[in-house]
Amino acid sequence: MKRVIFDENLCQGTKECASIAAQAVTFASDGIAEGTDAVIDDDTAERMVSSCPSMAITAIDA
């Protein structure tokens, strides 16, 4: 199981990640992704990482 963390300096706010696992991400008022405490399965976490065009997502062990 994994958690995902977001680099707010890289995030472009495309929201691709939310289409994969909405429970693992929220968005600040400026549209930049912020992580939650949600734990997601490894495959979903890796899909989130792969989906990010700015490579702002990292998956870590929960």
Residue pairs with C-beta under 8 A, 6 or more apart in sequence:
1 39
1 40
1 41
1 42
1 61
1 62
2 39
2 40
2 41
2 42
2 44
2 45
2 59
2 60
2 61
2 62
3 24
3 35
3 37
3 38
3 39
3 40
3 45
3 59
3 60
3 61
3 62
4 17
4 21
4 24
4 25
4 35
4 40
4 45
4 48
4 49
4 57
4 58
4 59
4 60
5 35
5 57
5 58
5 60
6 17
6 25
6 32
6 33
6 34
6 35
6 56
6 57
6 58
7 56
7 57
7 58
8 28
8 32
8 33
8 34
8 56
9 56
10 54
10 55
10 56
11 32
11 33
11 52
11 54
11 56
12 53
12 54
12 56
13 27
13 30
13 31
13 32
13 33
14 52
14 53
14 54
15 27
15 31
15 33
16 51
16 52
16 53
17 24
17 25
17 33
17 48
17 51
17 52
17 57
18 25
18 27
18 33
19 51
20 44
20 47
20 48
20 51
21 38
21 40
21 44
21 45
21 47
21 48
23 36
23 38
23 40
24 35
24 36
24 38
24 40
24 44
24 45
24 48
25 33
25 34
25 35
25 36
25 48
26 33
26 34
26 35
26 36
27 33
27 34
28 34
33 56
33 57
39 62
40 48
42 59
45 59
46 59
48 57
48 59
49 57
49 58
49 59
51 57
